[in-house]
Amino acid sequence: MEAIIYGLIGIGAGVAGGIFGIGGGIIIIPALTFLLGYDAKTASATSLIALIAPTGLPAVINYFQAKVIGPQHVWGGAYIALGIVSGMYLGSKIAIGLPDAVVRKAFAVFLVFVAVYLFFKK
C-alpha cells in the first residue's frame, strides 16, 4: 500500500513539475508529511532520494549515515522517482494545451493552498 502512495506522490509531483516546473519541496515533502506522517527531515531526505540522479546523492548519503533515513525511505524515494517520470510526461501534455494565464493562475491557487496548509499545520 505504501508503494502505491509513494507512486501517487511521484505522479502528482511529476504532473505539477510538468505544468509548473516544481516538485520536491512544494509537492513531495508536504505529501510525505501529510499522507505518511513523516517528520520534516525524513520527508526532505526521502524527496532527495527521488531527485538523486540529478542533485541529491551527497545529501542522501549524509542522511543515511546519520540514520535519519533507512532502506524503506530509499525504496519510497525510488517509487516517487518512477511516478515523477510518468507524471512529468502527463503534466507537460496538459500544460501544452492550456493558455498561459490558466497555468499561471492555477499555480498561484496551488501555492496559496500549500501556504495555508503549512501555516495551520501543528
MDAnalysis code that builds the backbone (N, CA, C; Angstrom):
import MDAnalysis as mda
import numpy as np

u = mda.Universe.empty(366, n_residues=122, atom_resindex=np.repeat(np.arange(122), 3), trajectory=True)
u.add_TopologyAttr("name", ["N", "CA", "C"] * 122)
u.add_TopologyAttr("resid", np.arange(1, 123))
u.add_TopologyAttr("resname", ["MET", "GLU", "ALA", "ILE", "ILE", "TYR", "GLY", "LEU", "ILE", "GLY", "ILE", "GLY", "ALA", "GLY", "VAL", "ALA", "GLY", "GLY", "ILE", "PHE", "GLY", "ILE", "GLY", "GLY", "GLY", "ILE", "ILE", "ILE", "ILE", "PRO", "ALA", "LEU", "THR", "PHE", "LEU", "LEU", "GLY", "TYR", "ASP", "ALA", "LYS", "THR", "ALA", "SER", "ALA", "THR", "SER", "LEU", "ILE", "ALA", "LEU", "ILE", "ALA", "PRO", "THR", "GLY", "LEU", "PRO", "ALA", "VAL", "ILE", "ASN", "TYR", "PHE", "GLN", "ALA", "LYS", "VAL", "ILE", "GLY", "PRO", "GLN", "HIS", "VAL", "TRP", "GLY", "GLY", "ALA", "TYR", "ILE", "ALA", "LEU", "GLY", "ILE", "VAL", "SER", "GLY", "MET", "TYR", "LEU", "GLY", "SER", "LYS", "ILE", "ALA", "ILE", "GLY", "LEU", "PRO", "ASP", "ALA", "VAL", "VAL", "ARG", "LYS", "ALA", "PHE", "ALA", "VAL", "PHE", "LEU", "VAL", "PHE", "VAL", "ALA", "VAL", "TYR", "LEU", "PHE", "PHE", "LYS", "LYS"])
u.atoms.positions = np.array([
    [0.825, -1.204, 0.000],
    [0.000, 0.000, 0.000],
    [0.865, 1.262, 0.000],
    [1.935, 1.267, 0.817],
    [2.799, 2.449, 0.835],
    [3.424, 2.698, -0.525],
    [3.775, 1.618, -1.248],
    [4.367, 1.789, -2.577],
    [3.400, 2.531, -3.494],
    [2.104, 2.248, -3.368],
    [1.100, 2.942, -4.188],
    [1.048, 4.416, -3.805],
    [1.071, 4.712, -2.505],
    [1.055, 6.111, -2.055],
    [2.290, 6.838, -2.560],
    [3.459, 6.189, -2.427],
    [4.689, 6.804, -2.938],
    [4.562, 7.090, -4.435],
    [4.069, 6.109, -5.182],
    [3.916, 6.293, -6.627],
    [2.973, 7.430, -6.963],
    [1.863, 7.530, -6.226],
    [0.909, 8.618, -6.454],
    [1.513, 9.977, -6.118],
    [2.320, 10.020, -5.052],
    [3.034, 11.267, -4.729],
    [3.947, 11.639, -5.895],
    [4.643, 10.654, -6.423],
    [5.537, 10.900, -7.556],
    [4.790, 11.397, -8.782],
    [3.655, 10.769, -9.076],
    [2.857, 11.200, -10.223],
    [2.370, 12.636, -10.012],
    [1.881, 12.914, -8.800],
    [1.436, 14.281, -8.506],
    [2.563, 15.288, -8.664],
    [3.737, 14.945, -8.148],
    [4.891, 15.836, -8.284],
    [5.294, 15.969, -9.744],
    [5.197, 14.869, -10.469],
    [5.550, 14.907, -11.881],
    [4.603, 15.764, -12.698],
    [3.290, 15.603, -12.464],
    [2.309, 16.416, -13.180],
    [2.523, 17.893, -12.848],
    [2.672, 18.204, -11.557],
    [2.907, 19.598, -11.153],
    [4.212, 20.110, -11.753],
    [5.233, 19.259, -11.765],
    [6.508, 19.655, -12.357],
    [6.382, 19.902, -13.849],
    [5.617, 19.045, -14.521],
    [5.427, 19.220, -15.950],
    [4.640, 20.469, -16.290],
    [3.690, 20.820, -15.436],
    [2.872, 22.011, -15.680],
    [3.569, 23.277, -15.173],
    [4.065, 23.222, -13.916],
    [4.564, 24.424, -13.251],
    [6.081, 24.484, -13.074],
    [6.797, 23.385, -13.328],
    [8.242, 23.363, -13.109],
    [8.614, 23.246, -11.646],
    [7.773, 22.569, -10.846],
    [8.021, 22.411, -9.413],
    [7.998, 20.938, -9.051],
    [8.286, 20.606, -7.805],
    [8.218, 19.201, -7.405],
    [8.561, 18.957, -5.957],
    [9.830, 18.713, -5.681],
    [10.266, 18.231, -4.375],
    [9.769, 19.000, -3.181],
    [10.180, 20.231, -3.053],
    [9.857, 20.988, -1.854],
    [8.392, 21.351, -1.720],
    [7.729, 21.565, -2.839],
    [6.355, 22.038, -2.770],
    [5.355, 20.889, -2.793],
    [5.679, 19.780, -3.436],
    [4.738, 18.666, -3.558],
    [5.124, 17.495, -2.660],
    [6.320, 16.979, -2.856],
    [6.707, 15.712, -2.228],
    [6.804, 15.840, -0.714],
    [7.459, 16.856, -0.216],
    [7.662, 16.983, 1.236],
    [6.336, 17.159, 1.973],
    [5.448, 18.086, 1.551],
    [4.152, 18.149, 2.241],
    [3.349, 16.853, 2.112],
    [3.413, 16.198, 0.947],
    [2.664, 14.950, 0.766],
    [3.171, 13.856, 1.701],
    [4.475, 13.739, 1.857],
    [5.027, 12.719, 2.756],
    [4.660, 12.997, 4.211],
    [4.646, 14.261, 4.596],
    [4.294, 14.572, 5.983],
    [2.802, 14.378, 6.223],
    [1.963, 14.776, 5.250],
    [0.507, 14.677, 5.405],
    [0.017, 13.242, 5.229],
    [0.457, 12.556, 4.184],
    [-0.070, 11.227, 3.864],
    [0.593, 10.093, 4.637],
    [1.884, 10.234, 4.921],
    [2.610, 9.138, 5.563],
    [3.156, 9.486, 6.938],
    [2.918, 10.708, 7.414],
    [3.319, 11.086, 8.757],
    [4.810, 11.281, 8.965],
    [5.555, 11.527, 7.895],
    [6.997, 11.729, 8.030],
    [7.286, 13.040, 8.760],
    [8.387, 13.069, 9.499],
    [8.846, 14.344, 10.040],
    [9.553, 15.100, 8.908],
    [9.829, 16.379, 9.132],
    [10.350, 17.239, 8.064],
    [11.686, 16.752, 7.511],
    [12.605, 16.351, 8.395],
    [13.916, 15.908, 7.918],
    [13.817, 14.641, 7.087],
    [13.018, 13.684, 7.545],
    [12.876, 12.428, 6.823],
    [12.173, 12.665, 5.484],
    [11.173, 13.549, 5.470],
    [10.497, 13.887, 4.213],
    [11.470, 14.550, 3.241],
    [12.295, 15.459, 3.740],
    [13.286, 16.115, 2.885],
    [14.273, 15.115, 2.307],
    [14.754, 14.227, 3.155],
    [15.723, 13.231, 2.702],
    [15.102, 12.272, 1.691],
    [13.860, 11.853, 1.931],
    [13.190, 10.939, 1.000],
    [12.935, 11.629, -0.334],
    [12.577, 12.913, -0.307],
    [12.407, 13.673, -1.535],
    [13.727, 13.746, -2.308],
    [14.817, 13.910, -1.592],
    [16.126, 13.949, -2.253],
    [16.458, 12.624, -2.933],
    [16.024, 11.522, -2.338],
    [16.259, 10.221, -2.967],
    [15.607, 10.197, -4.345],
    [14.385, 10.733, -4.432],
    [13.676, 10.757, -5.706],
    [14.403, 11.617, -6.741],
    [15.121, 12.605, -6.274],
    [15.838, 13.515, -7.166],
    [17.329, 13.201, -7.210],
    [17.694, 12.014, -6.746],
    [19.091, 11.663, -6.512],
    [19.968, 11.768, -7.752],
    [19.466, 11.302, -8.872],
    [20.312, 11.284, -10.060],
    [20.833, 12.677, -10.402],
    [19.954, 13.695, -10.434],
    [20.483, 14.992, -10.822],
    [21.142, 15.789, -9.698],
    [20.711, 15.590, -8.441],
    [21.173, 16.551, -7.438],
    [21.473, 16.018, -6.048],
    [20.835, 14.961, -5.597],
    [20.784, 14.687, -4.172],
    [21.737, 13.692, -3.559],
    [22.579, 12.992, -4.320],
    [23.358, 11.886, -3.758],
    [24.188, 12.248, -2.527],
    [24.967, 13.334, -2.537],
    [25.762, 13.628, -1.328],
    [24.907, 13.839, -0.072],
    [23.787, 14.540, -0.222],
    [22.920, 14.774, 0.933],
    [22.263, 13.485, 1.398],
    [21.833, 12.640, 0.464],
    [21.209, 11.362, 0.831],
    [22.188, 10.489, 1.598],
    [23.433, 10.451, 1.176],
    [24.448, 9.668, 1.886],
    [24.591, 10.174, 3.320],
    [24.624, 11.496, 3.498],
    [24.721, 12.063, 4.854],
    [23.523, 11.679, 5.705],
    [22.314, 11.808, 5.161],
    [21.105, 11.435, 5.908],
    [21.101, 9.945, 6.254],
    [21.521, 9.121, 5.308],
    [21.541, 7.678, 5.534],
    [22.555, 7.323, 6.624],
    [23.741, 7.903, 6.545],
    [24.779, 7.626, 7.547],
    [24.374, 8.114, 8.933],
    [23.592, 9.200, 8.996],
    [23.127, 9.733, 10.277],
    [21.889, 8.997, 10.779],
    [21.430, 8.002, 10.005],
    [20.261, 7.187, 10.352],
    [18.959, 8.004, 10.422],
    [18.916, 9.103, 9.672],
    [17.674, 9.859, 9.537],
    [16.729, 9.093, 8.609],
    [17.301, 8.407, 7.632],
    [16.537, 7.566, 6.710],
    [17.149, 6.171, 6.696],
    [16.326, 5.214, 6.279],
    [16.767, 3.837, 6.156],
    [16.368, 3.285, 4.804],
    [16.555, 1.972, 4.624],
    [16.239, 1.356, 3.323],
    [14.800, 1.590, 2.863],
    [13.834, 1.602, 3.795],
    [12.443, 1.816, 3.384],
    [12.252, 3.184, 2.760],
    [13.010, 4.175, 3.216],
    [12.911, 5.514, 2.638],
    [13.576, 5.563, 1.266],
    [14.657, 4.799, 1.108],
    [15.305, 4.713, -0.204],
    [14.322, 4.134, -1.219],
    [13.625, 3.072, -0.827],
    [12.610, 2.483, -1.713],
    [11.484, 3.471, -1.977],
    [11.036, 4.181, -0.940],
    [9.985, 5.178, -1.121],
    [10.395, 6.237, -2.128],
    [11.610, 6.727, -1.990],
    [12.116, 7.726, -2.937],
    [12.210, 7.181, -4.351],
    [12.576, 5.906, -4.484],
    [12.657, 5.279, -5.812],
    [11.274, 5.185, -6.454],
    [10.271, 4.814, -5.657],
    [8.901, 4.759, -6.188],
    [8.409, 6.148, -6.591],
    [8.738, 7.154, -5.792],
    [8.371, 8.523, -6.153],
    [9.016, 8.896, -7.487],
    [10.298, 8.536, -7.659],
    [11.005, 8.846, -8.903],
    [10.312, 8.211, -10.106],
    [9.851, 6.973, -9.958],
    [9.131, 6.318, -11.052],
    [7.836, 7.064, -11.376],
    [7.138, 7.500, -10.343],
    [5.924, 8.276, -10.562],
    [6.206, 9.611, -11.212],
    [7.319, 10.233, -10.850],
    [7.679, 11.532, -11.421],
    [7.864, 11.427, -12.928],
    [8.492, 10.351, -13.384],
    [8.732, 10.198, -14.816],
    [7.414, 10.234, -15.592],
    [6.447, 9.429, -15.167],
    [5.166, 9.402, -15.884],
    [4.382, 10.691, -15.643],
    [4.449, 11.215, -14.433],
    [3.729, 12.445, -14.128],
    [4.255, 13.643, -14.896],
    [5.562, 13.737, -15.059],
    [6.147, 14.845, -15.826],
    [5.667, 14.813, -17.272],
    [5.619, 13.613, -17.828],
    [5.135, 13.483, -19.200],
    [3.688, 13.953, -19.296],
    [2.843, 13.448, -18.398],
    [1.427, 13.818, -18.390],
    [1.247, 15.317, -18.136],
    [1.964, 15.851, -17.151],
    [1.851, 17.273, -16.827],
    [2.253, 18.171, -17.978],
    [3.308, 17.793, -18.695],
    [3.732, 18.614, -19.830],
    [2.686, 18.585, -20.935],
    [2.064, 17.429, -21.152],
    [0.997, 17.338, -22.155],
    [-0.189, 18.237, -21.775],
    [-0.538, 18.241, -20.498],
    [-1.633, 19.094, -20.022],
    [-1.271, 20.566, -20.216],
    [-0.071, 20.952, -19.791],
    [0.346, 22.355, -19.851],
    [0.390, 22.873, -21.283],
    [0.827, 22.044, -22.206],
    [0.925, 22.471, -23.603],
    [-0.440, 22.887, -24.140],
    [-1.490, 22.210, -23.683],
    [-2.830, 22.503, -24.170],
    [-3.549, 23.636, -23.453],
    [-2.947, 24.198, -22.430],
    [-3.607, 25.248, -21.653],
    [-3.050, 26.632, -21.995],
    [-3.894, 27.654, -21.938],
    [-3.388, 29.023, -22.090],
    [-2.461, 29.383, -20.915],
    [-1.503, 30.243, -21.187],
    [-0.536, 30.634, -20.161],
    [-1.215, 31.218, -18.925],
    [-2.243, 32.013, -19.117],
    [-2.928, 32.636, -17.979],
    [-3.549, 31.588, -17.064],
    [-4.072, 30.511, -17.617],
    [-4.669, 29.448, -16.810],
    [-3.594, 28.751, -15.975],
    [-2.451, 28.463, -16.590],
    [-1.353, 27.814, -15.869],
    [-0.869, 28.714, -14.737],
    [-0.689, 29.999, -15.025],
    [-0.212, 30.947, -14.011],
    [-1.190, 31.046, -12.839],
    [-2.474, 31.139, -13.132],
    [-3.476, 31.262, -12.073],
    [-3.623, 29.970, -11.280],
    [-3.557, 28.842, -11.960],
    [-3.631, 27.549, -11.254],
    [-2.440, 27.394, -10.305],
    [-1.275, 27.811, -10.744],
    [-0.078, 27.739, -9.892],
    [-0.242, 28.641, -8.674],
    [-0.772, 29.829, -8.868],
    [-0.987, 30.751, -7.750],
    [-1.954, 30.157, -6.732],
    [-3.040, 29.564, -7.187],
    [-4.009, 28.927, -6.287],
    [-3.341, 27.781, -5.529],
    [-2.565, 26.996, -6.231],
    [-1.867, 25.883, -5.591],
    [-0.927, 26.384, -4.494],
    [-0.163, 27.424, -4.773],
    [0.766, 27.967, -3.774],
    [0.029, 28.492, -2.546],
    [-1.110, 29.119, -2.736],
    [-1.906, 29.597, -1.600],
    [-2.358, 28.412, -0.756],
    [-2.831, 27.345, -1.400],
    [-3.257, 26.142, -0.683],
    [-2.109, 25.586, 0.172],
    [-0.922, 25.459, -0.423],
    [0.231, 24.930, 0.314],
    [0.587, 25.863, 1.464],
    [0.578, 27.163, 1.233],
    [0.915, 28.119, 2.286],
    [-0.059, 28.029, 3.459],
    [-1.350, 27.949, 3.174],
    [-2.356, 27.852, 4.238],
    [-2.176, 26.551, 5.008],
    [-1.959, 25.462, 4.293],
    [-1.745, 24.167, 4.946],
    [-0.534, 24.234, 5.894],
    [0.580, 24.745, 5.397],
    [1.799, 24.802, 6.221],
    [1.634, 25.757, 7.393],
    [0.900, 26.849, 7.204],
    [0.715, 27.828, 8.256],
    [-0.078, 27.242, 9.424],
    [-1.119, 26.464, 9.114],
    [-2.006, 25.951, 10.158],
    [-1.625, 24.555, 10.661],
    [-0.662, 23.899, 10.011],
    [-0.237, 22.559, 10.446],
    [0.426, 22.651, 11.814],
    [0.056, 21.729, 12.698],
    [0.612, 21.743, 14.051],
    [2.006, 21.172, 14.082],
])
